[in-house]
């Protein structure tokens, strides 16, 4: 089993002044597509994956962008991307579930967010 994990920073509202917390990145720059919006790097990005086996065992899928490889995460500039491939040997017959958790923060010390995704 192999899966491609990737993150592309293309959100033009990432640091929109109307949606930005008070402790937002003071180094935000005007969005090249819309100068009324601000954009900044995404910091502390981690993408952690695991595979759930038919017997409900969870197998961690290490990658260069997971929290165990990069405890502080990685930074992605606006318009840039980062990716990794995870793989594991399938040893049971049946349905597997790929579980992916994405965590990130807007500034080097800023507020973060998290998102979970599951696919069968």
DSSP file (Angstrom, degrees, kcal/mol; ACC not computed):
  #  RESIDUE AA STRUCTURE BP1 BP2  ACC     N-H-->O    O-->H-N    N-H-->O    O-->H-N    TCO  KAPPA ALPHA  PHI   PSI    X-CA   Y-CA   Z-CA
    1    1 A X              0   0    0      0, 0.0    87,-2.2     0, 0.0     2,-0.3   0.000 360.0 360.0 360.0 134.2    0.0    0.0    0.0
    2    2 A X  E     -A   87   0A   0     85,-0.2     2,-0.3     2,-0.0    85,-0.2  -0.992 360.0-174.1-139.0 147.5    1.3    3.5   -0.9
    3    3 A X  E     -A   86   0A   0     83,-2.6    83,-2.6    -2,-0.3     2,-0.5  -0.995  21.0-131.0-141.3 146.8   -0.4    6.9   -0.6
    4    4 A X  E     -A   85   0A   0     -2,-0.3     2,-0.4    81,-0.2    81,-0.2  -0.852  20.9-168.2 -97.3 128.3    0.6   10.4   -1.7
    5    5 A X  E     +A   84   0A   0     79,-3.3    79,-2.7    -2,-0.5     2,-0.3  -0.965  16.2 163.9-114.9 132.5    0.2   13.1    1.0
    6    6 A X  E     -A   83   0A   0     -2,-0.4     2,-0.4    77,-0.2    77,-0.2  -0.994  24.6-160.0-148.8 155.2    0.5   16.8   -0.1
    7    7 A X  E     -A   82   0A   0     75,-2.6    75,-2.1    -2,-0.3     2,-0.5  -0.994   7.2-169.4-136.6 128.4   -0.3   20.3    1.1
    8    8 A X  E     -A   81   0A   0     -2,-0.4     2,-1.1    73,-0.2    73,-0.2  -0.979  16.4-144.5-118.6 125.5   -0.6   23.3   -1.2
    9    9 A X        +     0   0    0     71,-2.5    70,-3.5    -2,-0.5    71,-0.2  -0.751  53.2 127.3 -90.9  95.9   -0.8   26.8    0.3
   10   10 A X        +     0   0    0     -2,-1.1     2,-0.8    68,-0.2    -1,-0.2   0.214  23.0 130.2-132.5  12.6   -3.2   28.6   -2.0
   11   11 A X    >   -     0   0    0      1,-0.2     3,-1.4    -3,-0.1     4,-0.2  -0.604  37.9-166.9 -76.5 109.5   -5.8   30.0    0.4
   12   12 A X  T 3  S+     0   0    0     -2,-0.8     3,-0.2     1,-0.3    -1,-0.2   0.644  87.4  53.7 -72.3 -13.1   -6.1   33.7   -0.5
   13   13 A X  T >  S+     0   0    0      1,-0.2     3,-1.7    24,-0.1    -1,-0.3   0.308  72.9 113.4 -99.5   8.1   -8.0   34.3    2.8
   14   14 A X  T <  S+     0   0    0     -3,-1.4    25,-0.2     1,-0.3    -1,-0.2   0.876  95.7  13.6 -51.8 -46.3   -5.3   32.8    5.0
   15   15 A X  T 3  S+     0   0    0     23,-1.4    -1,-0.3    -3,-0.2    23,-0.2  -0.182  82.8 158.8-124.0  42.5   -4.5   36.1    6.7
   16   16 A X    X>  -     0   0    0     -3,-1.7     3,-1.8     1,-0.2     4,-1.0  -0.495  46.2-130.0 -61.7 126.8   -7.4   38.2    5.6
   17   17 A X  T 34 S+     0   0    0     19,-0.3     3,-0.3     1,-0.3    -1,-0.2   0.801 107.2  56.4 -53.9 -30.3   -7.5   41.1    8.2
   18   18 A X  T 34 S+     0   0    0      1,-0.2    -1,-0.3     0, 0.0    -2,-0.1   0.779 117.5  33.3 -71.3 -25.5  -11.2   40.5    8.7
   19   19 A X  T <4 S+     0   0    0     -3,-1.8     2,-0.3    -6,-0.1    -1,-0.2   0.370  95.5 107.3-110.3   2.9  -10.6   36.8    9.6
   20   20 A X     <  -     0   0    0     -4,-1.0     4,-0.1    -3,-0.3    -5,-0.1  -0.664  69.5-118.7 -92.3 134.4   -7.2   37.1   11.4
   21   21 A X    >   -     0   0    0     -2,-0.3     3,-1.5     1,-0.1    -1,-0.1  -0.243  33.4-105.8 -61.4 159.1   -6.8   36.7   15.1
   22   22 A X  T 3  S+     0   0    0      1,-0.3    -1,-0.1     2,-0.0    -2,-0.1   0.785 120.3  56.7 -59.8 -28.7   -5.3   39.8   16.9
   23   23 A X  T 3  S+     0   0    0      2,-0.0    -1,-0.3    84,-0.0     3,-0.1   0.009  84.3 148.7 -92.1  30.5   -1.9   38.0   17.3
   24   24 A X    <   -     0   0    0     -3,-1.5     2,-0.3     1,-0.2    -9,-0.0  -0.068  61.3 -74.0 -64.8 164.4   -1.7   37.5   13.6
   25   25 A X    >   -     0   0    0      1,-0.2     3,-1.2    16,-0.1    -1,-0.2  -0.417  35.4-159.5 -60.9 116.8    1.6   37.5   11.6
   26   26 A X  T 3  S+     0   0    0     -2,-0.3    -1,-0.2     1,-0.3    -2,-0.1   0.575  89.4  65.1 -75.6  -8.1    2.9   41.0   11.4
   27   27 A X  T 3  S+     0   0    0      2,-0.0    -1,-0.3     0, 0.0    -2,-0.1   0.213  72.2 134.8 -97.1  14.1    5.0   39.9    8.4
   28   28 A X    <   -     0   0    0     -3,-1.2     2,-0.3    12,-0.1    12,-0.2  -0.326  42.0-150.3 -63.6 146.5    1.9   39.2    6.2
   29   29 A X  E     -B   39   0B   0     10,-3.0    10,-3.3     1,-0.1   -14,-0.1  -0.814  25.3 -87.6-117.3 156.1    2.2   40.5    2.7
   30   30 A X  E     -B   38   0B   0     -2,-0.3     2,-0.3     8,-0.2     8,-0.3  -0.370  49.3-107.6 -60.5 140.1   -0.4   41.7    0.2
   31   31 A X        -     0   0    0      6,-3.0     3,-0.4     3,-0.7     6,-0.2  -0.541  21.4-136.6 -66.8 128.9   -1.8   38.8   -1.9
   32   32 A X  S    S+     0   0    0     -2,-0.3     3,-0.2     1,-0.2    -1,-0.1   0.777 104.9  45.9 -61.7 -24.7   -0.4   39.2   -5.4
   33   33 A X  S    S+     0   0    0      1,-0.3     2,-0.3     2,-0.0    -1,-0.2   0.747 130.7  17.0 -88.0 -24.7   -3.9   38.4   -6.8
   34   34 A X    >   -     0   0    0     -3,-0.4     3,-2.3     3,-0.2    -3,-0.7  -0.779  63.1-163.0-150.2  98.7   -5.8   40.8   -4.5
   35   35 A X  T 3  S+     0   0    0      1,-0.3    -3,-0.1    -2,-0.3    -1,-0.1   0.636  88.3  68.6 -62.3 -13.2   -3.8   43.5   -2.6
   36   36 A X  T 3  S+     0   0    0     -6,-0.1     2,-0.3    -5,-0.1   -19,-0.3   0.647  94.6  67.2 -78.4 -13.7   -6.7   43.9   -0.2
   37   37 A X  S <  S-     0   0    0     -3,-2.3    -6,-3.0    -6,-0.2     2,-0.4  -0.803  77.2-139.8-105.4 149.3   -6.0   40.5    1.2
   38   38 A X  E     -B   30   0B   0     -2,-0.3   -23,-1.4    -8,-0.3     2,-0.3  -0.831  16.0-170.8-106.1 146.0   -3.0   39.5    3.2
   39   39 A X  E     +B   29   0B   0    -10,-3.3   -10,-3.0    -2,-0.4     2,-0.3  -0.960   7.6 170.6-130.4 152.8   -1.1   36.2    2.9
   40   40 A X        -     0   0    0     -2,-0.3   -12,-0.1   -12,-0.2    67,-0.1  -0.930  40.7 -75.6-148.5 172.4    1.7   34.7    4.9
   41   41 A X        -     0   0    0     -2,-0.3     2,-0.5    36,-0.1    36,-0.2  -0.315  40.9-122.7 -66.9 154.4    3.5   31.5    5.3
   42   42 A X  E     -C   76   0C   0     34,-2.8    34,-2.5    62,-0.0     2,-0.3  -0.896  34.9-165.1 -95.9 129.0    1.9   28.5    7.0
   43   43 A X  E     +D  105   0D   0     62,-3.1    62,-3.3    -2,-0.5    32,-0.2  -0.758  58.6  24.7-114.2 160.8    4.1   27.4    9.9
   44   44 A X  E    S+     0   0D   0     -2,-0.3     2,-0.4    60,-0.2    -1,-0.2   0.787  75.6 172.0  61.1  31.7    4.1   24.3   12.0
   45   45 A X  E     +C   74   0D   0     29,-2.6    29,-1.9    -3,-0.3     2,-0.4  -0.586   3.8 171.3 -74.9 126.7    2.5   22.2    9.3
   46   46 A X  E     -D  103   0D   0     57,-2.5    57,-2.4    -2,-0.4     2,-0.5  -0.996  19.1-164.7-132.2 142.7    2.4   18.4   10.0
   47   47 A X  E     -D  102   0D   0     18,-3.0     2,-0.5    -2,-0.4    55,-0.2  -0.956  14.6-173.5-126.3 109.5    0.6   15.8    8.1
   48   48 A X  E     -D  101   0D   0     53,-2.8    53,-2.9    -2,-0.5     2,-0.3  -0.898   2.1-172.9-111.5 130.1    0.3   12.5   10.1
   49   49 A X  E     +DE 100  61D   0     12,-0.6    12,-2.6    -2,-0.5     2,-0.3  -0.909   8.5 174.4-124.0 148.9   -1.1    9.3    8.6
   50   50 A X  E     -DE  99  60D   0     49,-2.4    49,-3.2    -2,-0.3     2,-0.5  -0.976  22.7-134.3-145.4 159.0   -2.0    5.9    9.9
   51   51 A X  E     -DE  98  59D   0      8,-2.6     8,-3.1    -2,-0.3     2,-0.6  -0.961  11.6-149.2-117.7 126.3   -3.6    2.9    8.5
   52   52 A X  E     -DE  97  58D   0     45,-3.1    45,-1.9    -2,-0.5     6,-0.2  -0.857  18.7-144.6 -97.5 125.5   -6.3    1.0   10.3
   53   53 A X    >   -     0   0    0      4,-3.1     3,-2.2    -2,-0.6    43,-0.1  -0.272  29.8 -99.3 -81.6 168.4   -6.3   -2.7    9.5
   54   54 A X  T 3  S+     0   0    0      1,-0.3    -1,-0.1     2,-0.1    41,-0.1   0.810 127.0  54.9 -57.7 -28.7   -9.4   -5.0    9.2
   55   55 A X  T 3  S-     0   0    0      2,-0.1    -1,-0.3    39,-0.0     3,-0.1   0.259 122.9-108.8 -88.9  13.6   -8.7   -6.2   12.8
   56   56 A X  S <  S+     0   0    0     -3,-2.2     2,-0.3     1,-0.3    -2,-0.1   0.551  70.3 145.5  73.1  11.5   -8.7   -2.5   13.9
   57   57 A X        -     0   0    0      1,-0.0    -4,-3.1    -5,-0.0     2,-0.5  -0.611  43.8-137.0 -75.1 138.5   -5.0   -2.3   14.6
   58   58 A X  E     -E   52   0D   0     -2,-0.3     2,-0.6    -6,-0.2    -6,-0.2  -0.879  14.9-164.1-102.7 127.2   -3.5    1.2   13.7
   59   59 A X  E     -E   51   0D   0     -8,-3.1    -8,-2.6    -2,-0.5     2,-0.1  -0.940  18.1-132.2-109.9 117.3   -0.2    1.3   11.9
   60   60 A X  E     -E   50   0D   0     -2,-0.6     2,-0.6   -10,-0.2   -10,-0.3  -0.432  12.0-151.3 -65.7 142.5    1.6    4.6   11.9
   61   61 A X  E     -E   49   0D   0    -12,-2.6   -12,-0.6    -2,-0.1    27,-0.1  -0.832  16.2-150.7-116.2  90.0    2.9    5.7    8.4
   62   62 A X        +     0   0    0     -2,-0.6    25,-0.3    25,-0.1     2,-0.3  -0.239  23.6 164.3 -63.5 147.0    6.0    7.8    9.0
   63   63 A X    >   -     0   0    0     23,-0.1     3,-1.2   -16,-0.1     6,-0.3  -0.932  52.3 -98.3-150.8 173.3    6.9   10.5    6.5
   64   64 A X  T 3  S+     0   0    0     -2,-0.3    -2,-0.1     1,-0.2    20,-0.1   0.562 120.7  48.7 -74.8  -6.9    9.1   13.6    6.3
   65   65 A X  T 3  S+     0   0    0    -18,-0.2   -18,-3.0     4,-0.0    -1,-0.2   0.190  87.3 106.3-117.9  16.4    6.2   15.8    7.2
   66   66 A X  S <> S-     0   0    0     -3,-1.2     4,-2.4   -20,-0.2     3,-0.4  -0.504  81.5-108.2 -92.8 168.2    4.7   14.1   10.2
   67   67 A X  T  4 S+     0   0    0      1,-0.2     6,-0.2     2,-0.2    -1,-0.1   0.796 116.5  55.6 -66.3 -29.9    5.0   15.2   13.8
   68   68 A X  T  4 S+     0   0    0      1,-0.2     3,-0.3     2,-0.1    -1,-0.2   0.847 114.8  39.1 -73.3 -31.3    7.5   12.4   14.8
   69   69 A X  T  4 S+     0   0    0     -3,-0.4     2,-0.3    -6,-0.3    -2,-0.2   0.819 134.1  22.8 -82.5 -33.4    9.9   13.5   12.0
   70   70 A X    ><  -     0   0    0     -4,-2.4     3,-2.0     1,-0.1    -1,-0.2  -0.715  65.6-180.0-134.7  81.2    9.3   17.2   12.5
   71   71 A X  T 3  S+     0   0    0     -3,-0.3    -1,-0.1    -2,-0.3    -4,-0.1   0.812  90.2  42.3 -55.4 -31.3    8.0   18.0   16.0
   72   72 A X  T 3  S-     0   0    0      1,-0.2    -1,-0.3   -27,-0.0   -28,-0.2   0.468 111.3-134.4 -92.2  -2.1    7.9   21.7   15.2
   73   73 A X    <   -     0   0    0     -3,-2.0     2,-0.3    -7,-0.2    -1,-0.2  -0.166  21.2 -80.0  78.4-176.2    6.4   21.1   11.7
   74   74 A X  E     -C   45   0C   0    -29,-1.9   -29,-2.6    -9,-0.2     2,-0.4  -0.806  33.5-120.6-121.6 163.3    7.5   22.6    8.4
   75   75 A X  E     -     0   0C   0     -2,-0.3     2,-0.4   -32,-0.2   -32,-0.2  -0.847  19.1-165.5-106.2 144.2    6.7   26.0    6.8
   76   76 A X  E     -C   42   0C   0    -34,-2.5   -34,-2.8    -2,-0.4     2,-0.1  -0.989  14.4-140.1-129.8 122.1    5.1   26.4    3.4
   77   77 A X    >   -     0   0    0     -2,-0.4     3,-2.6   -36,-0.2   -68,-0.3  -0.422  40.6 -80.5 -77.5 155.2    5.1   29.8    1.6
   78   78 A X  T 3  S+     0   0    0      1,-0.3   -68,-0.2    -2,-0.1    -1,-0.1  -0.314 121.0  17.1 -53.9 130.9    2.1   31.1   -0.2
   79   79 A X  T 3  S+     0   0    0    -70,-3.5    -1,-0.3     1,-0.3     2,-0.2   0.372 107.7 105.2  85.2  -4.0    1.9   29.4   -3.6
   80   80 A X    <   -     0   0    0     -3,-2.6   -71,-2.5   -71,-0.2    -1,-0.3  -0.566  51.5-157.7-102.8 169.2    4.3   26.6   -2.6
   81   81 A X  E     -A    8   0A   0    -73,-0.2     2,-0.3    -2,-0.2   -73,-0.2  -0.924   7.9-157.2-140.7 166.5    3.6   22.9   -1.7
   82   82 A X  E     +A    7   0A   0    -75,-2.1   -75,-2.6    -2,-0.3     2,-0.3  -0.988  18.0 176.6-142.3 146.2    5.1   20.1    0.2
   83   83 A X  E     -A    6   0A   0     -2,-0.3     2,-0.3   -77,-0.2   -77,-0.2  -0.949  11.2-177.3-148.1 167.7    4.5   16.4   -0.2
   84   84 A X  E     -A    5   0A   0    -79,-2.7   -79,-3.3    -2,-0.3     2,-0.4  -0.975  21.7-129.7-158.9 158.6    5.4   12.9    0.9
   85   85 A X  E     -A    4   0A   0     -2,-0.3     2,-0.3   -81,-0.2   -81,-0.2  -0.969  20.6-165.7-116.3 133.3    4.6    9.3    0.1
   86   86 A X  E     +A    3   0A   0    -83,-2.6   -83,-2.6    -2,-0.4     2,-0.3  -0.874  11.3 176.1-114.0 150.7    3.7    6.8    2.9
   87   87 A X  E     +A    2   0A   0     -2,-0.3     2,-0.3   -25,-0.3   -85,-0.2  -0.993  11.4 176.5-152.7 158.1    3.6    3.1    2.5
   88   88 A X        -     0   0    0    -87,-2.2     2,-0.4    -2,-0.3   -27,-0.0  -0.978  36.1-106.5-157.8 149.4    3.0   -0.1    4.4
   89   89 A X        -     0   0    0     -2,-0.3     2,-0.6     1,-0.0    -2,-0.0  -0.662  33.2-133.2 -77.8 133.1    2.9   -3.8    3.7
   90   90 A X        +     0   0    0     -2,-0.4    -1,-0.0     1,-0.1     3,-0.0  -0.803  32.2 168.6 -90.5 119.0   -0.7   -5.1    3.8
   91   91 A X        +     0   0    0     -2,-0.6     2,-0.3     2,-0.0    -1,-0.1   0.487  54.7  61.2-111.8  -5.6   -0.7   -8.3    5.8
   92   92 A X  S    S-     0   0    0      2,-0.1     2,-0.4     0, 0.0   -38,-0.0  -0.908  77.6-122.6-121.3 151.0   -4.4   -8.9    6.4
   93   93 A X  S    S+     0   0    0     -2,-0.3     2,-0.3   -40,-0.0    -2,-0.0  -0.754  71.6  51.4 -87.2 136.7   -7.2   -9.5    3.9
   94   94 A X  S    S-     0   0    0     -2,-0.4     2,-0.4   -40,-0.0    -2,-0.1  -0.869  91.8 -25.8 136.4-168.1  -10.1   -7.0    4.1
   95   95 A X        -     0   0    0     -2,-0.3     2,-0.3   -41,-0.1    -2,-0.0  -0.659  50.3-165.2 -87.6 134.4  -10.9   -3.3    4.2
   96   96 A X        -     0   0    0     -2,-0.4     2,-0.4    24,-0.3   -43,-0.2  -0.826   8.2-145.7-111.8 154.1   -8.3   -0.8    5.4
   97   97 A X  E     -D   52   0D   0    -45,-1.9   -45,-3.1    -2,-0.3     2,-0.6  -0.989   5.8-146.7-122.2 130.2   -8.8    2.9    6.4
   98   98 A X  E     -DF  51 119D   0     21,-2.7    21,-2.3    -2,-0.4     2,-0.5  -0.850  16.4-163.7 -92.6 123.3   -6.3    5.6    5.8
   99   99 A X  E     -DF  50 118D   0    -49,-3.2   -49,-2.4    -2,-0.6     2,-0.4  -0.937   7.5-176.0-112.1 129.3   -6.4    8.2    8.5
  100  100 A X  E     -DF  49 117D   0     17,-2.9    17,-2.5    -2,-0.5     2,-0.5  -0.984   8.3-167.8-128.3 132.2   -4.8   11.6    7.9
  101  101 A X  E     -DF  48 116D   0    -53,-2.9   -53,-2.8    -2,-0.4     2,-0.5  -0.984   4.5-165.4-120.1 129.5   -4.4   14.5   10.4
  102  102 A X  E     +DF  47 115D   0     13,-3.1    13,-2.7    -2,-0.5     2,-0.4  -0.958  10.7 175.7-114.0 128.0   -3.3   17.9    9.2
  103  103 A X  E     +DF  46 114D   0    -57,-2.4   -57,-2.5    -2,-0.5     2,-0.3  -0.981   8.5 154.0-131.0 145.1   -2.2   20.5   11.8
  104  104 A X  E     - F   0 113D   0      9,-2.3     9,-2.8    -2,-0.4     2,-0.3  -0.981  26.5-146.2-160.9 166.2   -0.8   24.0   11.1
  105  105 A X  E     -DF  43 112D   0    -62,-3.3   -62,-3.1    -2,-0.3     7,-0.2  -0.963  18.6-134.5-137.3 155.0   -0.3   27.5   12.5
  106  106 A X  S    S+     0   0    0      5,-1.5     2,-0.3    -2,-0.3     6,-0.1   0.771  87.1  27.8 -83.1 -26.8   -0.3   30.8   10.8
  107  107 A X  S >  S-     0   0    0      4,-0.2     3,-1.1   -64,-0.1   -64,-0.1  -0.862  91.9 -98.0-131.2 164.5    2.8   32.3   12.5
  108  108 A X  T 3  S+     0   0    0     -2,-0.3    -1,-0.0     1,-0.3   -66,-0.0   0.819 127.8  14.7 -54.4 -30.4    5.9   30.9   14.1
  109  109 A X  T 3  S+     0   0    0      2,-0.0    -1,-0.3   -66,-0.0     3,-0.1   0.162 109.7 119.3-124.0  17.4    4.2   31.2   17.5
  110  110 A X  S <  S-     0   0    0     -3,-1.1     2,-0.1     1,-0.2   -86,-0.1   0.009  71.2 -67.3 -85.7-175.8    0.6   31.7   16.3
  111  111 A X        -     0   0    0    -88,-0.1    -5,-1.5    -6,-0.1    -4,-0.2  -0.443  52.7-152.7 -70.5 138.4   -2.7   30.1   16.7
  112  112 A X  E     -F  105   0D   0     -7,-0.2     2,-0.3    -2,-0.1    -7,-0.3  -0.573   8.2-155.0-110.3 174.2   -3.0   26.7   15.0
  113  113 A X  E     -F  104   0D   0     -9,-2.8    -9,-2.3    -2,-0.2     2,-0.3  -0.921   5.7-153.6-141.2 164.7   -5.8   24.6   13.5
  114  114 A X  E     -F  103   0D   0     -2,-0.3     2,-0.3   -11,-0.2   -11,-0.2  -0.992   6.8-172.5-144.2 149.2   -6.3   20.9   12.9
  115  115 A X  E     -F  102   0D   0    -13,-2.7   -13,-3.1    -2,-0.3     2,-0.3  -0.998   8.8-153.8-142.9 140.5   -8.3   18.8   10.4
  116  116 A X  E     -F  101   0D   0     -2,-0.3     2,-0.3   -15,-0.2   -15,-0.2  -0.886  10.9-176.5-114.8 148.0   -8.9   15.1   10.3
  117  117 A X  E     -F  100   0D   0    -17,-2.5   -17,-2.9    -2,-0.3     2,-0.4  -0.998   4.7-168.7-142.0 141.1   -9.7   13.0    7.2
  118  118 A X  E     -F   99   0D   0     -2,-0.3     2,-0.4   -19,-0.2   -19,-0.2  -0.997   5.4-179.9-131.6 137.4  -10.6    9.3    6.8
  119  119 A X  E      F   98   0D   0    -21,-2.3   -21,-2.7    -2,-0.4    -2,-0.0  -0.985 360.0 360.0-132.0 144.2  -10.8    7.3    3.6
  120  120 A X              0   0    0     -2,-0.4   -24,-0.3   -23,-0.2    -1,-0.1   0.372 360.0 360.0-108.3 360.0  -11.6    3.7    3.1
